[in-house]
Amino acid sequence: MYSGLFLFVFLWLLHHTTSSEIPLIKKCMHNDVMVNCVPVCPKICSLYYYTRRCSPQKCKRGCACPKGWLRDLHPQGYCVPKKTCQRYIIQ
């Protein structure tokens, strides 16, 4: 009886809260800085050229590269200075 109620309450809370309301990220790493609105499509320094399509998302607080920096190789990569990117900058 109580386990069913607990599961219901847990799932309801999980469904009705957003990631910005749950402080899971305490500090940023890999040269990231905390921002109020994480870019949906961060700029990427890539070894090859490709195009990508990004979907609009609700603005949320989180970690992003500082101004003048971009992600290395993929959207979750380390932040590196833009001037060190030797190949393609994917927008």
N, C-alpha and C positions, 0 to 999 in steps of 0.2 A: 504494500500500500504506500508506504513512505518513499520507497525507491522510485515508484512511478511518478509521484508528485515531484520529487527532487529532479528527475529527468525532465519533466515538463517545464519546471521553473528554469532549469539550466538551459534548455533549448530555447525557451522564450527570451531569456537574457541574451543569449548568443545571437539570436535573430534580430533583436531590437537595439543593439548597440553597434556603434561603428568603431573602426580601428582607432580613430582619433580620440574616442572617449575612453579607450582602454590604454593606459600608459605602459605598453609593453616595451617600447623603445626608451631606454633611460639615457643613453648617450650614443653619439654617432662615432663611427670608426672609419678608417681608411681615407682620411682627409675630408670626410663629409662634414657638413654643418647642419644644424637643426633649422628647418624652415617651416613656415606655416602652411605652405602649399607646395607639395612635392610635384615636380614636372611629370606629366603623363609620359612624355617621350624625351628622356634625357639625351643630350648629344653624346655620341659614342665615337671614340677613336678606333677605327677598324683597319684590319690588314687588307680587306677587300671591299669593293663598293657594292652596296645593295640598297634597295628601297624597303621601307616598312610602312605599315598602316597602324595608326594609333587610334584608339577609341576614347572619346571624352569620358572623364571620370569625375566624381565628386572630389573637390579639393580636400586634402587631408594633410595633417602635420606629420613630418617625418624628416628623414635625412636626405640631403642632396649635395651635389658638388657646389663649391663656392663659385662666384662669378669668375670667369676666365679659365675654368677647369671643366673637364668632361670625363665621362666614364671610359675606362679602358676595356676594349674588346666586346663587352656586352652590357645591358642595362643595369646589372648589379655589380659591375666591375669596380675596381679601385678608381678613385678620382685622381686624375693626372693633369698637370698644367697643359693648356691648349697648345702652347708653343712646342711641347715635346712630342706632339702627335706627328709622326713621320709619313702616315699614309692618308686615309680618308676620314673625314669628319661626317658622320651620318647624322642628319638633322632629325 
